[in-house]
Amino acid sequence: MCVGGVVTLVVAGYFADAFIGTVSVFWLMLMAHSFFGGGSYTIIAPYMAEVWPAGLRASGMGLGYGVGNLGKIISPLGLALIVGGTNFIKPEASVQAMVPAMIFLAFWAALAAGAFLVLGIETKGRSIEEIDAALTKPARTLQRVPAA
């Protein structure tokens, strides 16, 4: 799902001024990106609820959503810098700025997909109790060697 979102953003940037008949490829790719983005949340939201220990589940999900919402700040600021939107009253974006802007957004989508793949734990076939027990077992500690 995440790879589809990255690819559709890059294609939207490179074909921003192309049309299939009367349909803009840019808008078509943004619609496809919405499909992949919405689909990924149907997977990520239940997964996030599974990977927090029971005592931290509500706080952990709140933290995850809060950190995720930083994108609502980073994306518009980054896009404004990329397209040269220094004039806040009448910003002037050009078609030439579409490729770097879409690659910027695709980078963040790829980073999220990579973090999910690298940092995630496998929950398939495990009960919530098994996952919770694995997450809450004490870490191994180093034993101190007594001084001679």
Chimera marker file (.cmm) of the C-alpha trace (Angstrom):
<marker_set name="trace">
<marker id="1" x="0.000" y="0.000" z="0.000" r="1" g="1" b="0" radius="0.5"/>
<marker id="2" x="2.705" y="2.484" z="0.965" r="1" g="1" b="0" radius="0.5"/>
<marker id="3" x="4.746" y="1.814" z="-2.175" r="1" g="1" b="0" radius="0.5"/>
<marker id="4" x="1.684" y="2.573" z="-4.300" r="1" g="1" b="0" radius="0.5"/>
<marker id="5" x="1.343" y="5.926" z="-2.538" r="1" g="1" b="0" radius="0.5"/>
<marker id="6" x="4.981" y="6.787" z="-3.220" r="1" g="1" b="0" radius="0.5"/>
<marker id="7" x="4.786" y="5.792" z="-6.889" r="1" g="1" b="0" radius="0.5"/>
<marker id="8" x="1.564" y="7.720" z="-7.535" r="1" g="1" b="0" radius="0.5"/>
<marker id="9" x="3.056" y="10.896" z="-6.036" r="1" g="1" b="0" radius="0.5"/>
<marker id="10" x="6.162" y="10.666" z="-8.217" r="1" g="1" b="0" radius="0.5"/>
<marker id="11" x="4.092" y="9.975" z="-11.347" r="1" g="1" b="0" radius="0.5"/>
<marker id="12" x="1.828" y="12.923" z="-10.455" r="1" g="1" b="0" radius="0.5"/>
<marker id="13" x="4.863" y="15.194" z="-10.343" r="1" g="1" b="0" radius="0.5"/>
<marker id="14" x="6.415" y="14.039" z="-13.611" r="1" g="1" b="0" radius="0.5"/>
<marker id="15" x="3.151" y="14.059" z="-15.557" r="1" g="1" b="0" radius="0.5"/>
<marker id="16" x="1.621" y="17.159" z="-13.956" r="1" g="1" b="0" radius="0.5"/>
<marker id="17" x="0.818" y="18.733" z="-17.318" r="1" g="1" b="0" radius="0.5"/>
<marker id="18" x="-0.274" y="15.547" z="-19.140" r="1" g="1" b="0" radius="0.5"/>
<marker id="19" x="-3.842" y="14.571" z="-19.967" r="1" g="1" b="0" radius="0.5"/>
<marker id="20" x="-5.592" y="11.346" z="-20.882" r="1" g="1" b="0" radius="0.5"/>
<marker id="21" x="-8.331" y="12.727" z="-23.063" r="1" g="1" b="0" radius="0.5"/>
<marker id="22" x="-9.761" y="15.487" z="-20.894" r="1" g="1" b="0" radius="0.5"/>
<marker id="23" x="-8.636" y="13.962" z="-17.582" r="1" g="1" b="0" radius="0.5"/>
<marker id="24" x="-5.536" y="15.374" z="-15.897" r="1" g="1" b="0" radius="0.5"/>
<marker id="25" x="-2.964" y="12.696" z="-15.043" r="1" g="1" b="0" radius="0.5"/>
<marker id="26" x="-1.973" y="14.802" z="-12.025" r="1" g="1" b="0" radius="0.5"/>
<marker id="27" x="-5.446" y="14.653" z="-10.498" r="1" g="1" b="0" radius="0.5"/>
<marker id="28" x="-5.839" y="11.005" z="-11.490" r="1" g="1" b="0" radius="0.5"/>
<marker id="29" x="-2.634" y="10.129" z="-9.634" r="1" g="1" b="0" radius="0.5"/>
<marker id="30" x="-3.699" y="12.169" z="-6.594" r="1" g="1" b="0" radius="0.5"/>
<marker id="31" x="-6.954" y="10.200" z="-6.501" r="1" g="1" b="0" radius="0.5"/>
<marker id="32" x="-4.966" y="6.955" z="-6.715" r="1" g="1" b="0" radius="0.5"/>
<marker id="33" x="-2.701" y="8.232" z="-3.935" r="1" g="1" b="0" radius="0.5"/>
<marker id="34" x="-5.764" y="8.865" z="-1.771" r="1" g="1" b="0" radius="0.5"/>
<marker id="35" x="-6.785" y="5.254" z="-2.338" r="1" g="1" b="0" radius="0.5"/>
<marker id="36" x="-3.389" y="3.959" z="-1.220" r="1" g="1" b="0" radius="0.5"/>
<marker id="37" x="-3.147" y="6.404" z="1.687" r="1" g="1" b="0" radius="0.5"/>
<marker id="38" x="-6.606" y="5.534" z="2.991" r="1" g="1" b="0" radius="0.5"/>
<marker id="39" x="-5.900" y="1.836" z="2.535" r="1" g="1" b="0" radius="0.5"/>
<marker id="40" x="-2.710" y="2.032" z="4.546" r="1" g="1" b="0" radius="0.5"/>
<marker id="41" x="-4.557" y="3.542" z="7.514" r="1" g="1" b="0" radius="0.5"/>
<marker id="42" x="-6.909" y="0.557" z="7.609" r="1" g="1" b="0" radius="0.5"/>
<marker id="43" x="-3.792" y="-1.533" z="8.274" r="1" g="1" b="0" radius="0.5"/>
<marker id="44" x="-1.794" y="0.864" z="10.456" r="1" g="1" b="0" radius="0.5"/>
<marker id="45" x="-4.517" y="1.869" z="12.930" r="1" g="1" b="0" radius="0.5"/>
<marker id="46" x="-5.280" y="-1.653" z="14.249" r="1" g="1" b="0" radius="0.5"/>
<marker id="47" x="-1.577" y="-2.508" z="14.146" r="1" g="1" b="0" radius="0.5"/>
<marker id="48" x="-0.747" y="0.487" z="16.351" r="1" g="1" b="0" radius="0.5"/>
<marker id="49" x="-3.272" y="-0.730" z="18.919" r="1" g="1" b="0" radius="0.5"/>
<marker id="50" x="-1.558" y="-4.133" z="19.011" r="1" g="1" b="0" radius="0.5"/>
<marker id="51" x="2.028" y="-3.037" z="19.492" r="1" g="1" b="0" radius="0.5"/>
<marker id="52" x="1.611" y="-1.097" z="22.715" r="1" g="1" b="0" radius="0.5"/>
<marker id="53" x="1.533" y="-2.854" z="26.099" r="1" g="1" b="0" radius="0.5"/>
<marker id="54" x="-1.927" y="-2.752" z="27.685" r="1" g="1" b="0" radius="0.5"/>
<marker id="55" x="-0.908" y="-0.169" z="30.296" r="1" g="1" b="0" radius="0.5"/>
<marker id="56" x="0.404" y="2.213" z="27.638" r="1" g="1" b="0" radius="0.5"/>
<marker id="57" x="-2.020" y="1.515" z="24.798" r="1" g="1" b="0" radius="0.5"/>
<marker id="58" x="-4.093" y="4.706" z="24.976" r="1" g="1" b="0" radius="0.5"/>
<marker id="59" x="-1.090" y="6.949" z="25.614" r="1" g="1" b="0" radius="0.5"/>
<marker id="60" x="0.962" y="5.204" z="22.938" r="1" g="1" b="0" radius="0.5"/>
<marker id="61" x="-1.714" y="5.577" z="20.296" r="1" g="1" b="0" radius="0.5"/>
<marker id="62" x="-2.154" y="9.233" z="21.266" r="1" g="1" b="0" radius="0.5"/>
<marker id="63" x="1.596" y="9.742" z="20.928" r="1" g="1" b="0" radius="0.5"/>
<marker id="64" x="1.607" y="7.982" z="17.550" r="1" g="1" b="0" radius="0.5"/>
<marker id="65" x="-1.232" y="10.088" z="16.187" r="1" g="1" b="0" radius="0.5"/>
<marker id="66" x="0.276" y="13.262" z="17.635" r="1" g="1" b="0" radius="0.5"/>
<marker id="67" x="3.670" y="12.642" z="16.039" r="1" g="1" b="0" radius="0.5"/>
<marker id="68" x="1.927" y="11.665" z="12.808" r="1" g="1" b="0" radius="0.5"/>
<marker id="69" x="0.119" y="14.983" z="12.794" r="1" g="1" b="0" radius="0.5"/>
<marker id="70" x="3.460" y="16.794" z="12.580" r="1" g="1" b="0" radius="0.5"/>
<marker id="71" x="3.110" y="16.072" z="8.873" r="1" g="1" b="0" radius="0.5"/>
<marker id="72" x="0.257" y="18.568" z="8.804" r="1" g="1" b="0" radius="0.5"/>
<marker id="73" x="2.838" y="21.206" z="9.672" r="1" g="1" b="0" radius="0.5"/>
<marker id="74" x="5.909" y="19.895" z="7.832" r="1" g="1" b="0" radius="0.5"/>
<marker id="75" x="4.186" y="19.274" z="4.483" r="1" g="1" b="0" radius="0.5"/>
<marker id="76" x="2.754" y="22.761" z="3.878" r="1" g="1" b="0" radius="0.5"/>
<marker id="77" x="5.928" y="24.458" z="5.096" r="1" g="1" b="0" radius="0.5"/>
<marker id="78" x="8.149" y="22.250" z="2.947" r="1" g="1" b="0" radius="0.5"/>
<marker id="79" x="5.933" y="22.674" z="-0.084" r="1" g="1" b="0" radius="0.5"/>
<marker id="80" x="5.927" y="26.445" z="0.350" r="1" g="1" b="0" radius="0.5"/>
<marker id="81" x="9.733" y="26.470" z="0.372" r="1" g="1" b="0" radius="0.5"/>
<marker id="82" x="9.961" y="24.154" z="-2.643" r="1" g="1" b="0" radius="0.5"/>
<marker id="83" x="7.512" y="26.002" z="-4.891" r="1" g="1" b="0" radius="0.5"/>
<marker id="84" x="8.892" y="29.384" z="-3.885" r="1" g="1" b="0" radius="0.5"/>
<marker id="85" x="5.796" y="30.588" z="-2.098" r="1" g="1" b="0" radius="0.5"/>
<marker id="86" x="7.428" y="33.622" z="-0.524" r="1" g="1" b="0" radius="0.5"/>
<marker id="87" x="4.407" y="35.771" z="-1.319" r="1" g="1" b="0" radius="0.5"/>
<marker id="88" x="1.760" y="34.673" z="1.194" r="1" g="1" b="0" radius="0.5"/>
<marker id="89" x="-0.953" y="36.902" z="-0.298" r="1" g="1" b="0" radius="0.5"/>
<marker id="90" x="-0.635" y="35.626" z="-3.876" r="1" g="1" b="0" radius="0.5"/>
<marker id="91" x="1.694" y="32.611" z="-4.041" r="1" g="1" b="0" radius="0.5"/>
<marker id="92" x="2.879" y="31.715" z="-7.519" r="1" g="1" b="0" radius="0.5"/>
<marker id="93" x="3.401" y="28.002" z="-8.009" r="1" g="1" b="0" radius="0.5"/>
<marker id="94" x="4.531" y="26.726" z="-11.382" r="1" g="1" b="0" radius="0.5"/>
<marker id="95" x="4.289" y="23.398" z="-13.168" r="1" g="1" b="0" radius="0.5"/>
<marker id="96" x="8.099" y="23.125" z="-12.960" r="1" g="1" b="0" radius="0.5"/>
<marker id="97" x="7.802" y="23.021" z="-9.154" r="1" g="1" b="0" radius="0.5"/>
<marker id="98" x="5.492" y="20.006" z="-9.284" r="1" g="1" b="0" radius="0.5"/>
<marker id="99" x="8.222" y="17.373" z="-9.684" r="1" g="1" b="0" radius="0.5"/>
<marker id="100" x="10.273" y="18.447" z="-6.638" r="1" g="1" b="0" radius="0.5"/>
<marker id="101" x="7.094" y="19.015" z="-4.617" r="1" g="1" b="0" radius="0.5"/>
<marker id="102" x="5.741" y="15.530" z="-5.331" r="1" g="1" b="0" radius="0.5"/>
<marker id="103" x="9.158" y="13.962" z="-4.698" r="1" g="1" b="0" radius="0.5"/>
<marker id="104" x="9.220" y="15.791" z="-1.330" r="1" g="1" b="0" radius="0.5"/>
<marker id="105" x="5.858" y="14.261" z="-0.402" r="1" g="1" b="0" radius="0.5"/>
<marker id="106" x="6.893" y="10.848" z="-1.771" r="1" g="1" b="0" radius="0.5"/>
<marker id="107" x="10.047" y="10.976" z="0.389" r="1" g="1" b="0" radius="0.5"/>
<marker id="108" x="7.958" y="11.318" z="3.548" r="1" g="1" b="0" radius="0.5"/>
<marker id="109" x="5.653" y="8.498" z="2.455" r="1" g="1" b="0" radius="0.5"/>
<marker id="110" x="8.677" y="6.275" z="1.732" r="1" g="1" b="0" radius="0.5"/>
<marker id="111" x="10.210" y="7.181" z="5.099" r="1" g="1" b="0" radius="0.5"/>
<marker id="112" x="6.990" y="6.147" z="6.857" r="1" g="1" b="0" radius="0.5"/>
<marker id="113" x="6.883" y="2.865" z="4.921" r="1" g="1" b="0" radius="0.5"/>
<marker id="114" x="10.527" y="2.189" z="5.763" r="1" g="1" b="0" radius="0.5"/>
<marker id="115" x="9.992" y="2.894" z="9.447" r="1" g="1" b="0" radius="0.5"/>
<marker id="116" x="7.002" y="0.560" z="9.467" r="1" g="1" b="0" radius="0.5"/>
<marker id="117" x="9.041" y="-2.223" z="7.827" r="1" g="1" b="0" radius="0.5"/>
<marker id="118" x="12.212" y="-1.764" z="9.892" r="1" g="1" b="0" radius="0.5"/>
<marker id="119" x="10.801" y="-0.954" z="13.330" r="1" g="1" b="0" radius="0.5"/>
<marker id="120" x="7.600" y="-2.974" z="13.198" r="1" g="1" b="0" radius="0.5"/>
<marker id="121" x="7.069" y="-6.307" z="14.909" r="1" g="1" b="0" radius="0.5"/>
<marker id="122" x="5.186" y="-9.275" z="13.463" r="1" g="1" b="0" radius="0.5"/>
<marker id="123" x="1.743" y="-9.730" z="15.011" r="1" g="1" b="0" radius="0.5"/>
<marker id="124" x="0.223" y="-12.183" z="12.523" r="1" g="1" b="0" radius="0.5"/>
<marker id="125" x="-1.189" y="-15.280" z="14.198" r="1" g="1" b="0" radius="0.5"/>
<marker id="126" x="-0.511" y="-14.012" z="17.733" r="1" g="1" b="0" radius="0.5"/>
<marker id="127" x="-3.175" y="-13.125" z="20.256" r="1" g="1" b="0" radius="0.5"/>
<marker id="128" x="-3.197" y="-9.696" z="21.860" r="1" g="1" b="0" radius="0.5"/>
<marker id="129" x="-2.252" y="-11.382" z="25.156" r="1" g="1" b="0" radius="0.5"/>
<marker id="130" x="0.837" y="-13.011" z="23.580" r="1" g="1" b="0" radius="0.5"/>
<marker id="131" x="1.930" y="-9.727" z="22.048" r="1" g="1" b="0" radius="0.5"/>
<marker id="132" x="1.343" y="-7.909" z="25.336" r="1" g="1" b="0" radius="0.5"/>
<marker id="133" x="3.364" y="-10.518" z="27.271" r="1" g="1" b="0" radius="0.5"/>
<marker id="134" x="6.251" y="-10.229" z="24.805" r="1" g="1" b="0" radius="0.5"/>
<marker id="135" x="6.236" y="-6.429" z="25.055" r="1" g="1" b="0" radius="0.5"/>
<marker id="136" x="6.102" y="-6.310" z="28.864" r="1" g="1" b="0" radius="0.5"/>
<marker id="137" x="8.636" y="-8.982" z="29.801" r="1" g="1" b="0" radius="0.5"/>
<marker id="138" x="11.587" y="-7.477" z="31.658" r="1" g="1" b="0" radius="0.5"/>
<marker id="139" x="14.722" y="-6.746" z="29.721" r="1" g="1" b="0" radius="0.5"/>
<marker id="140" x="17.810" y="-8.770" z="30.564" r="1" g="1" b="0" radius="0.5"/>
<marker id="141" x="20.070" y="-6.904" z="32.910" r="1" g="1" b="0" radius="0.5"/>
<marker id="142" x="23.808" y="-7.166" z="33.243" r="1" g="1" b="0" radius="0.5"/>
<marker id="143" x="24.991" y="-8.654" z="36.496" r="1" g="1" b="0" radius="0.5"/>
<marker id="144" x="27.621" y="-6.763" z="38.368" r="1" g="1" b="0" radius="0.5"/>
<marker id="145" x="30.820" y="-8.665" z="39.102" r="1" g="1" b="0" radius="0.5"/>
<marker id="146" x="31.738" y="-8.273" z="42.776" r="1" g="1" b="0" radius="0.5"/>
<marker id="147" x="34.950" y="-6.379" z="43.464" r="1" g="1" b="0" radius="0.5"/>
<marker id="148" x="37.819" y="-8.541" z="44.678" r="1" g="1" b="0" radius="0.5"/>
<link id1="1" id2="2" r="1" g="1" b="0" radius="0.2"/>
<link id1="2" id2="3" r="1" g="1" b="0" radius="0.2"/>
<link id1="3" id2="4" r="1" g="1" b="0" radius="0.2"/>
<link id1="4" id2="5" r="1" g="1" b="0" radius="0.2"/>
<link id1="5" id2="6" r="1" g="1" b="0" radius="0.2"/>
<link id1="6" id2="7" r="1" g="1" b="0" radius="0.2"/>
<link id1="7" id2="8" r="1" g="1" b="0" radius="0.2"/>
<link id1="8" id2="9" r="1" g="1" b="0" radius="0.2"/>
<link id1="9" id2="10" r="1" g="1" b="0" radius="0.2"/>
<link id1="10" id2="11" r="1" g="1" b="0" radius="0.2"/>
<link id1="11" id2="12" r="1" g="1" b="0" radius="0.2"/>
<link id1="12" id2="13" r="1" g="1" b="0" radius="0.2"/>
<link id1="13" id2="14" r="1" g="1" b="0" radius="0.2"/>
<link id1="14" id2="15" r="1" g="1" b="0" radius="0.2"/>
<link id1="15" id2="16" r="1" g="1" b="0" radius="0.2"/>
<link id1="16" id2="17" r="1" g="1" b="0" radius="0.2"/>
<link id1="17" id2="18" r="1" g="1" b="0" radius="0.2"/>
<link id1="18" id2="19" r="1" g="1" b="0" radius="0.2"/>
<link id1="19" id2="20" r="1" g="1" b="0" radius="0.2"/>
<link id1="20" id2="21" r="1" g="1" b="0" radius="0.2"/>
<link id1="21" id2="22" r="1" g="1" b="0" radius="0.2"/>
<link id1="22" id2="23" r="1" g="1" b="0" radius="0.2"/>
<link id1="23" id2="24" r="1" g="1" b="0" radius="0.2"/>
<link id1="24" id2="25" r="1" g="1" b="0" radius="0.2"/>
<link id1="25" id2="26" r="1" g="1" b="0" radius="0.2"/>
<link id1="26" id2="27" r="1" g="1" b="0" radius="0.2"/>
<link id1="27" id2="28" r="1" g="1" b="0" radius="0.2"/>
<link id1="28" id2="29" r="1" g="1" b="0" radius="0.2"/>
<link id1="29" id2="30" r="1" g="1" b="0" radius="0.2"/>
<link id1="30" id2="31" r="1" g="1" b="0" radius="0.2"/>
<link id1="31" id2="32" r="1" g="1" b="0" radius="0.2"/>
<link id1="32" id2="33" r="1" g="1" b="0" radius="0.2"/>
<link id1="33" id2="34" r="1" g="1" b="0" radius="0.2"/>
<link id1="34" id2="35" r="1" g="1" b="0" radius="0.2"/>
<link id1="35" id2="36" r="1" g="1" b="0" radius="0.2"/>
<link id1="36" id2="37" r="1" g="1" b="0" radius="0.2"/>
<link id1="37" id2="38" r="1" g="1" b="0" radius="0.2"/>
<link id1="38" id2="39" r="1" g="1" b="0" radius="0.2"/>
<link id1="39" id2="40" r="1" g="1" b="0" radius="0.2"/>
<link id1="40" id2="41" r="1" g="1" b="0" radius="0.2"/>
<link id1="41" id2="42" r="1" g="1" b="0" radius="0.2"/>
<link id1="42" id2="43" r="1" g="1" b="0" radius="0.2"/>
<link id1="43" id2="44" r="1" g="1" b="0" radius="0.2"/>
<link id1="44" id2="45" r="1" g="1" b="0" radius="0.2"/>
<link id1="45" id2="46" r="1" g="1" b="0" radius="0.2"/>
<link id1="46" id2="47" r="1" g="1" b="0" radius="0.2"/>
<link id1="47" id2="48" r="1" g="1" b="0" radius="0.2"/>
<link id1="48" id2="49" r="1" g="1" b="0" radius="0.2"/>
<link id1="49" id2="50" r="1" g="1" b="0" radius="0.2"/>
<link id1="50" id2="51" r="1" g="1" b="0" radius="0.2"/>
<link id1="51" id2="52" r="1" g="1" b="0" radius="0.2"/>
<link id1="52" id2="53" r="1" g="1" b="0" radius="0.2"/>
<link id1="53" id2="54" r="1" g="1" b="0" radius="0.2"/>
<link id1="54" id2="55" r="1" g="1" b="0" radius="0.2"/>
<link id1="55" id2="56" r="1" g="1" b="0" radius="0.2"/>
<link id1="56" id2="57" r="1" g="1" b="0" radius="0.2"/>
<link id1="57" id2="58" r="1" g="1" b="0" radius="0.2"/>
<link id1="58" id2="59" r="1" g="1" b="0" radius="0.2"/>
<link id1="59" id2="60" r="1" g="1" b="0" radius="0.2"/>
<link id1="60" id2="61" r="1" g="1" b="0" radius="0.2"/>
<link id1="61" id2="62" r="1" g="1" b="0" radius="0.2"/>
<link id1="62" id2="63" r="1" g="1" b="0" radius="0.2"/>
<link id1="63" id2="64" r="1" g="1" b="0" radius="0.2"/>
<link id1="64" id2="65" r="1" g="1" b="0" radius="0.2"/>
<link id1="65" id2="66" r="1" g="1" b="0" radius="0.2"/>
<link id1="66" id2="67" r="1" g="1" b="0" radius="0.2"/>
<link id1="67" id2="68" r="1" g="1" b="0" radius="0.2"/>
<link id1="68" id2="69" r="1" g="1" b="0" radius="0.2"/>
<link id1="69" id2="70" r="1" g="1" b="0" radius="0.2"/>
<link id1="70" id2="71" r="1" g="1" b="0" radius="0.2"/>
<link id1="71" id2="72" r="1" g="1" b="0" radius="0.2"/>
<link id1="72" id2="73" r="1" g="1" b="0" radius="0.2"/>
<link id1="73" id2="74" r="1" g="1" b="0" radius="0.2"/>
<link id1="74" id2="75" r="1" g="1" b="0" radius="0.2"/>
<link id1="75" id2="76" r="1" g="1" b="0" radius="0.2"/>
<link id1="76" id2="77" r="1" g="1" b="0" radius="0.2"/>
<link id1="77" id2="78" r="1" g="1" b="0" radius="0.2"/>
<link id1="78" id2="79" r="1" g="1" b="0" radius="0.2"/>
<link id1="79" id2="80" r="1" g="1" b="0" radius="0.2"/>
<link id1="80" id2="81" r="1" g="1" b="0" radius="0.2"/>
<link id1="81" id2="82" r="1" g="1" b="0" radius="0.2"/>
<link id1="82" id2="83" r="1" g="1" b="0" radius="0.2"/>
<link id1="83" id2="84" r="1" g="1" b="0" radius="0.2"/>
<link id1="84" id2="85" r="1" g="1" b="0" radius="0.2"/>
<link id1="85" id2="86" r="1" g="1" b="0" radius="0.2"/>
<link id1="86" id2="87" r="1" g="1" b="0" radius="0.2"/>
<link id1="87" id2="88" r="1" g="1" b="0" radius="0.2"/>
<link id1="88" id2="89" r="1" g="1" b="0" radius="0.2"/>
<link id1="89" id2="90" r="1" g="1" b="0" radius="0.2"/>
<link id1="90" id2="91" r="1" g="1" b="0" radius="0.2"/>
<link id1="91" id2="92" r="1" g="1" b="0" radius="0.2"/>
<link id1="92" id2="93" r="1" g="1" b="0" radius="0.2"/>
<link id1="93" id2="94" r="1" g="1" b="0" radius="0.2"/>
<link id1="94" id2="95" r="1" g="1" b="0" radius="0.2"/>
<link id1="95" id2="96" r="1" g="1" b="0" radius="0.2"/>
<link id1="96" id2="97" r="1" g="1" b="0" radius="0.2"/>
<link id1="97" id2="98" r="1" g="1" b="0" radius="0.2"/>
<link id1="98" id2="99" r="1" g="1" b="0" radius="0.2"/>
<link id1="99" id2="100" r="1" g="1" b="0" radius="0.2"/>
<link id1="100" id2="101" r="1" g="1" b="0" radius="0.2"/>
<link id1="101" id2="102" r="1" g="1" b="0" radius="0.2"/>
<link id1="102" id2="103" r="1" g="1" b="0" radius="0.2"/>
<link id1="103" id2="104" r="1" g="1" b="0" radius="0.2"/>
<link id1="104" id2="105" r="1" g="1" b="0" radius="0.2"/>
<link id1="105" id2="106" r="1" g="1" b="0" radius="0.2"/>
<link id1="106" id2="107" r="1" g="1" b="0" radius="0.2"/>
<link id1="107" id2="108" r="1" g="1" b="0" radius="0.2"/>
<link id1="108" id2="109" r="1" g="1" b="0" radius="0.2"/>
<link id1="109" id2="110" r="1" g="1" b="0" radius="0.2"/>
<link id1="110" id2="111" r="1" g="1" b="0" radius="0.2"/>
<link id1="111" id2="112" r="1" g="1" b="0" radius="0.2"/>
<link id1="112" id2="113" r="1" g="1" b="0" radius="0.2"/>
<link id1="113" id2="114" r="1" g="1" b="0" radius="0.2"/>
<link id1="114" id2="115" r="1" g="1" b="0" radius="0.2"/>
<link id1="115" id2="116" r="1" g="1" b="0" radius="0.2"/>
<link id1="116" id2="117" r="1" g="1" b="0" radius="0.2"/>
<link id1="117" id2="118" r="1" g="1" b="0" radius="0.2"/>
<link id1="118" id2="119" r="1" g="1" b="0" radius="0.2"/>
<link id1="119" id2="120" r="1" g="1" b="0" radius="0.2"/>
<link id1="120" id2="121" r="1" g="1" b="0" radius="0.2"/>
<link id1="121" id2="122" r="1" g="1" b="0" radius="0.2"/>
<link id1="122" id2="123" r="1" g="1" b="0" radius="0.2"/>
<link id1="123" id2="124" r="1" g="1" b="0" radius="0.2"/>
<link id1="124" id2="125" r="1" g="1" b="0" radius="0.2"/>
<link id1="125" id2="126" r="1" g="1" b="0" radius="0.2"/>
<link id1="126" id2="127" r="1" g="1" b="0" radius="0.2"/>
<link id1="127" id2="128" r="1" g="1" b="0" radius="0.2"/>
<link id1="128" id2="129" r="1" g="1" b="0" radius="0.2"/>
<link id1="129" id2="130" r="1" g="1" b="0" radius="0.2"/>
<link id1="130" id2="131" r="1" g="1" b="0" radius="0.2"/>
<link id1="131" id2="132" r="1" g="1" b="0" radius="0.2"/>
<link id1="132" id2="133" r="1" g="1" b="0" radius="0.2"/>
<link id1="133" id2="134" r="1" g="1" b="0" radius="0.2"/>
<link id1="134" id2="135" r="1" g="1" b="0" radius="0.2"/>
<link id1="135" id2="136" r="1" g="1" b="0" radius="0.2"/>
<link id1="136" id2="137" r="1" g="1" b="0" radius="0.2"/>
<link id1="137" id2="138" r="1" g="1" b="0" radius="0.2"/>
<link id1="138" id2="139" r="1" g="1" b="0" radius="0.2"/>
<link id1="139" id2="140" r="1" g="1" b="0" radius="0.2"/>
<link id1="140" id2="141" r="1" g="1" b="0" radius="0.2"/>
<link id1="141" id2="142" r="1" g="1" b="0" radius="0.2"/>
<link id1="142" id2="143" r="1" g="1" b="0" radius="0.2"/>
<link id1="143" id2="144" r="1" g="1" b="0" radius="0.2"/>
<link id1="144" id2="145" r="1" g="1" b="0" radius="0.2"/>
<link id1="145" id2="146" r="1" g="1" b="0" radius="0.2"/>
<link id1="146" id2="147" r="1" g="1" b="0" radius="0.2"/>
<link id1="147" id2="148" r="1" g="1" b="0" radius="0.2"/>
</marker_set>
